[in-house]
Amino acid sequence: MAIRSSELVSRRNGTMILDFPGRISWEMDAHGDKTSESATAAVPRRPGSHWGHLPHGDLTNLVIGAGFEVHNTLGAGFLEAVYANALTVELRHRGVFVERNVAFDVVYRGVSVGRYVADLVVDRKVIVETKVAKAIDPIFRAQVSNYLRASGLGVGLVVNFGSSVQFKRVVASPHRNR
């Protein structure tokens, strides 16, 4: 079962409320007692948006939730392409525009010197790089950072479908002039 930010999931003797970003609260059912434990410091929000303080935060949250759904359904052990295809199907099922294997030219001094093919581009705003590894290696984040520069997009996600789902969000840094 995938946990989404809008769902309540019964745990222990209470209800775990996923109050993204930044806070997990427990409301206890017994005797009307209510307690609240903050897992991390609360993040200020803009009215009407849970992820408004992050570029394309709502969209990246949706991709992450879809990744958990895919992994919960398929489990571990498939190749990256299987997870990328399943993630595409899941996002389209949720009504999100997704493109697979989108090519971007890598340009050096005005000359195309190569091509990068993105696993997924979501809503023409977010690059998603799928991996199957023990953990997210820093080189994966560096790759996505380079892919963002090549594509001109501002946000990327590394989604690792190893033994459990892991993700890292990457935001483009300003271009270096050389």
Contacts in CASP RR format, 6 or more apart in sequence:
PFRMAT RR
TARGET T0000
AUTHOR 0000-0000-0000
METHOD contacts of the structure
MODEL  1
MAIRSSELVSRRNGTMILDFPGRISWEMDAHGDKTSESATAAVPRRPGSH
WGHLPHGDLTNLVIGAGFEVHNTLGAGFLEAVYANALTVELRHRGVFVER
NVAFDVVYRGVSVGRYVADLVVDRKVIVETKVAKAIDPIFRAQVSNYLRA
SGLGVGLVVNFGSSVQFKRVVASPHRNR
1 9 0 8 1.000
1 72 0 8 1.000
2 65 0 8 1.000
2 67 0 8 1.000
2 68 0 8 1.000
2 69 0 8 1.000
2 72 0 8 1.000
3 9 0 8 1.000
3 18 0 8 1.000
3 65 0 8 1.000
3 68 0 8 1.000
4 18 0 8 1.000
4 65 0 8 1.000
5 18 0 8 1.000
5 19 0 8 1.000
5 20 0 8 1.000
5 50 0 8 1.000
5 61 0 8 1.000
7 18 0 8 1.000
8 15 0 8 1.000
8 16 0 8 1.000
8 17 0 8 1.000
9 15 0 8 1.000
9 16 0 8 1.000
9 18 0 8 1.000
10 16 0 8 1.000
11 26 0 8 1.000
12 26 0 8 1.000
13 28 0 8 1.000
13 29 0 8 1.000
13 30 0 8 1.000
14 26 0 8 1.000
14 27 0 8 1.000
14 28 0 8 1.000
14 29 0 8 1.000
14 30 0 8 1.000
15 26 0 8 1.000
15 27 0 8 1.000
15 29 0 8 1.000
16 24 0 8 1.000
16 25 0 8 1.000
16 26 0 8 1.000
17 24 0 8 1.000
17 25 0 8 1.000
17 26 0 8 1.000
17 27 0 8 1.000
18 24 0 8 1.000
19 25 0 8 1.000
20 50 0 8 1.000
20 51 0 8 1.000
20 61 0 8 1.000
21 43 0 8 1.000
21 50 0 8 1.000
21 51 0 8 1.000
21 54 0 8 1.000
22 38 0 8 1.000
22 39 0 8 1.000
22 40 0 8 1.000
22 41 0 8 1.000
22 42 0 8 1.000
22 43 0 8 1.000
23 38 0 8 1.000
23 39 0 8 1.000
23 40 0 8 1.000
23 42 0 8 1.000
23 43 0 8 1.000
24 37 0 8 1.000
24 38 0 8 1.000
24 39 0 8 1.000
25 36 0 8 1.000
25 37 0 8 1.000
25 38 0 8 1.000
26 35 0 8 1.000
26 36 0 8 1.000
26 37 0 8 1.000
27 34 0 8 1.000
27 35 0 8 1.000
27 36 0 8 1.000
28 34 0 8 1.000
28 35 0 8 1.000
43 53 0 8 1.000
44 53 0 8 1.000
45 52 0 8 1.000
45 53 0 8 1.000
46 52 0 8 1.000
46 53 0 8 1.000
49 58 0 8 1.000
50 58 0 8 1.000
50 61 0 8 1.000
51 57 0 8 1.000
51 58 0 8 1.000
51 60 0 8 1.000
51 61 0 8 1.000
52 58 0 8 1.000
54 60 0 8 1.000
54 169 0 8 1.000
55 154 0 8 1.000
55 155 0 8 1.000
55 171 0 8 1.000
56 123 0 8 1.000
56 125 0 8 1.000
56 126 0 8 1.000
56 154 0 8 1.000
56 155 0 8 1.000
57 155 0 8 1.000
59 96 0 8 1.000
59 122 0 8 1.000
59 123 0 8 1.000
59 125 0 8 1.000
59 126 0 8 1.000
60 126 0 8 1.000
60 155 0 8 1.000
60 156 0 8 1.000
60 157 0 8 1.000
60 169 0 8 1.000
62 91 0 8 1.000
62 94 0 8 1.000
62 96 0 8 1.000
63 87 0 8 1.000
63 91 0 8 1.000
63 96 0 8 1.000
63 122 0 8 1.000
63 126 0 8 1.000
63 128 0 8 1.000
63 157 0 8 1.000
63 159 0 8 1.000
64 157 0 8 1.000
64 159 0 8 1.000
64 167 0 8 1.000
66 87 0 8 1.000
66 90 0 8 1.000
66 91 0 8 1.000
66 94 0 8 1.000
66 96 0 8 1.000
67 87 0 8 1.000
67 90 0 8 1.000
67 159 0 8 1.000
67 161 0 8 1.000
67 165 0 8 1.000
67 167 0 8 1.000
68 165 0 8 1.000
69 90 0 8 1.000
70 83 0 8 1.000
70 86 0 8 1.000
70 87 0 8 1.000
70 90 0 8 1.000
70 161 0 8 1.000
71 83 0 8 1.000
71 161 0 8 1.000
71 162 0 8 1.000
71 164 0 8 1.000
71 165 0 8 1.000
73 86 0 8 1.000
74 82 0 8 1.000
74 83 0 8 1.000
74 86 0 8 1.000
74 161 0 8 1.000
76 161 0 8 1.000
76 162 0 8 1.000
76 163 0 8 1.000
76 164 0 8 1.000
77 132 0 8 1.000
77 161 0 8 1.000
77 162 0 8 1.000
78 132 0 8 1.000
78 161 0 8 1.000
79 132 0 8 1.000
80 119 0 8 1.000
80 130 0 8 1.000
80 131 0 8 1.000
80 132 0 8 1.000
80 161 0 8 1.000
83 130 0 8 1.000
83 132 0 8 1.000
83 159 0 8 1.000
83 161 0 8 1.000
84 100 0 8 1.000
84 119 0 8 1.000
84 120 0 8 1.000
84 128 0 8 1.000
84 130 0 8 1.000
85 100 0 8 1.000
87 120 0 8 1.000
87 128 0 8 1.000
87 130 0 8 1.000
87 159 0 8 1.000
88 98 0 8 1.000
88 100 0 8 1.000
88 120 0 8 1.000
91 98 0 8 1.000
91 120 0 8 1.000
91 122 0 8 1.000
92 98 0 8 1.000
96 122 0 8 1.000
96 123 0 8 1.000
97 122 0 8 1.000
97 123 0 8 1.000
97 124 0 8 1.000
98 120 0 8 1.000
98 121 0 8 1.000
98 122 0 8 1.000
98 123 0 8 1.000
99 118 0 8 1.000
99 120 0 8 1.000
99 121 0 8 1.000
99 124 0 8 1.000
100 119 0 8 1.000
100 120 0 8 1.000
101 117 0 8 1.000
101 118 0 8 1.000
101 119 0 8 1.000
102 117 0 8 1.000
102 118 0 8 1.000
102 120 0 8 1.000
102 121 0 8 1.000
103 115 0 8 1.000
103 116 0 8 1.000
103 117 0 8 1.000
103 118 0 8 1.000
104 115 0 8 1.000
104 116 0 8 1.000
104 117 0 8 1.000
104 118 0 8 1.000
104 147 0 8 1.000
104 150 0 8 1.000
104 151 0 8 1.000
105 112 0 8 1.000
105 114 0 8 1.000
105 115 0 8 1.000
105 150 0 8 1.000
106 112 0 8 1.000
106 113 0 8 1.000
106 114 0 8 1.000
106 115 0 8 1.000
106 116 0 8 1.000
106 150 0 8 1.000
107 113 0 8 1.000
107 150 0 8 1.000
116 146 0 8 1.000
116 147 0 8 1.000
116 150 0 8 1.000
116 151 0 8 1.000
118 127 0 8 1.000
118 128 0 8 1.000
118 129 0 8 1.000
118 147 0 8 1.000
118 151 0 8 1.000
119 127 0 8 1.000
119 128 0 8 1.000
119 129 0 8 1.000
119 130 0 8 1.000
120 127 0 8 1.000
120 128 0 8 1.000
120 130 0 8 1.000
121 127 0 8 1.000
121 128 0 8 1.000
121 151 0 8 1.000
121 153 0 8 1.000
122 128 0 8 1.000
124 153 0 8 1.000
125 153 0 8 1.000
125 154 0 8 1.000
125 155 0 8 1.000
126 153 0 8 1.000
126 155 0 8 1.000
126 156 0 8 1.000
126 157 0 8 1.000
127 144 0 8 1.000
127 147 0 8 1.000
127 148 0 8 1.000
127 151 0 8 1.000
127 153 0 8 1.000
127 155 0 8 1.000
127 156 0 8 1.000
127 157 0 8 1.000
128 156 0 8 1.000
128 157 0 8 1.000
128 159 0 8 1.000
129 140 0 8 1.000
129 143 0 8 1.000
129 144 0 8 1.000
129 147 0 8 1.000
129 156 0 8 1.000
129 157 0 8 1.000
129 158 0 8 1.000
129 159 0 8 1.000
130 159 0 8 1.000
130 160 0 8 1.000
130 161 0 8 1.000
131 140 0 8 1.000
131 158 0 8 1.000
131 159 0 8 1.000
131 160 0 8 1.000
131 161 0 8 1.000
131 162 0 8 1.000
132 160 0 8 1.000
132 161 0 8 1.000
132 162 0 8 1.000
133 140 0 8 1.000
133 160 0 8 1.000
133 162 0 8 1.000
134 162 0 8 1.000
134 163 0 8 1.000
135 160 0 8 1.000
135 166 0 8 1.000
136 158 0 8 1.000
136 160 0 8 1.000
136 166 0 8 1.000
136 167 0 8 1.000
136 168 0 8 1.000
140 158 0 8 1.000
140 160 0 8 1.000
140 168 0 8 1.000
141 158 0 8 1.000
141 168 0 8 1.000
141 170 0 8 1.000
144 156 0 8 1.000
144 157 0 8 1.000
144 158 0 8 1.000
144 168 0 8 1.000
144 170 0 8 1.000
145 170 0 8 1.000
145 172 0 8 1.000
145 173 0 8 1.000
147 156 0 8 1.000
148 154 0 8 1.000
148 155 0 8 1.000
148 156 0 8 1.000
148 170 0 8 1.000
148 172 0 8 1.000
149 172 0 8 1.000
149 175 0 8 1.000
152 172 0 8 1.000
153 172 0 8 1.000
154 171 0 8 1.000
154 172 0 8 1.000
155 169 0 8 1.000
155 170 0 8 1.000
155 171 0 8 1.000
155 172 0 8 1.000
156 169 0 8 1.000
156 170 0 8 1.000
156 171 0 8 1.000
157 167 0 8 1.000
157 168 0 8 1.000
157 169 0 8 1.000
157 170 0 8 1.000
158 167 0 8 1.000
158 168 0 8 1.000
158 170 0 8 1.000
159 165 0 8 1.000
159 166 0 8 1.000
159 167 0 8 1.000
160 166 0 8 1.000
160 167 0 8 1.000
END
